[in-house]
Amino acid sequence: MQPVAPMLEWRRVEEEEEVEGEEEVEEAALVQLKDIVGSDVNDDILKCFLSAADMDVNRAANFYFTTMS
């Protein structure tokens, strides 16, 4: 019977890589959204819109303009 520990270690590394990928996606989406709505909007506010839009920049921009108008 093989030890379980190596498999657990592999899963943890995979999850860390997935989180780093998610952070890169969020950062890229944030840059795109700032290009649309303007760079003077607080990043935390834009991240909330992106989160609500499942990182879809178009939907986040629509949410922003609908909410802020």
C-alpha positions as CSV (number, residue, x, y, z in Angstrom):
1,M,0.0,0.0,0.0
2,Q,1.4,3.4,-1.0
3,P,1.5,6.3,1.4
4,V,-1.2,8.9,1.0
5,A,1.0,12.0,1.8
6,P,2.5,12.4,-1.7
7,M,-1.0,12.6,-3.3
8,L,-2.1,15.2,-0.7
9,E,1.1,17.3,-1.4
10,W,0.4,17.2,-5.1
11,R,-3.2,18.4,-4.7
12,R,-2.1,21.3,-2.5
13,V,0.4,22.4,-5.1
14,E,-2.3,22.1,-7.8
15,E,-4.7,24.3,-5.8
16,E,-2.0,26.9,-5.2
17,E,-1.3,27.0,-9.0
18,E,-5.1,27.4,-9.6
19,V,-5.3,30.3,-7.2
20,E,-2.4,32.0,-8.9
21,G,-4.1,31.6,-12.2
22,E,-7.3,33.0,-10.8
23,E,-5.4,36.0,-9.5
24,E,-3.9,36.6,-13.0
25,V,-7.3,36.4,-14.6
26,E,-8.7,38.8,-12.0
27,E,-5.8,41.3,-12.6
28,A,-6.2,41.1,-16.4
29,A,-10.0,41.6,-16.0
30,L,-9.4,44.6,-13.7
31,V,-7.1,46.3,-16.2
32,Q,-9.7,45.8,-19.0
33,L,-12.5,47.1,-16.8
34,K,-10.5,50.1,-15.8
35,D,-9.9,50.9,-19.5
36,I,-13.7,51.0,-19.9
37,V,-14.8,52.8,-16.8
38,G,-11.7,54.9,-16.1
39,S,-8.7,54.6,-13.9
40,D,-10.0,56.9,-11.2
41,V,-12.4,54.2,-9.9
42,N,-11.3,52.3,-6.8
43,D,-9.9,48.8,-7.5
44,D,-11.8,47.2,-4.7
45,I,-15.1,48.5,-6.1
46,L,-14.3,47.2,-9.5
47,K,-13.3,43.8,-8.1
48,C,-16.7,43.6,-6.5
49,F,-18.4,44.2,-9.8
50,L,-16.1,41.6,-11.5
51,S,-16.9,39.1,-8.8
52,A,-20.6,39.7,-9.2
53,A,-20.2,39.2,-13.0
54,D,-18.1,36.0,-12.7
55,M,-15.1,37.9,-14.1
56,D,-16.9,38.8,-17.3
57,V,-15.6,42.3,-18.1
58,N,-18.6,43.2,-20.3
59,R,-21.1,42.2,-17.6
60,A,-19.1,44.0,-14.9
61,A,-19.0,47.2,-17.0
62,N,-22.8,47.0,-17.5
63,F,-23.3,46.4,-13.7
64,Y,-21.1,49.4,-13.0
65,F,-22.8,51.8,-15.4
66,T,-26.2,50.7,-14.4
67,T,-25.4,51.1,-10.7
68,M,-23.5,54.3,-10.9
69,S,-26.0,56.2,-13.2
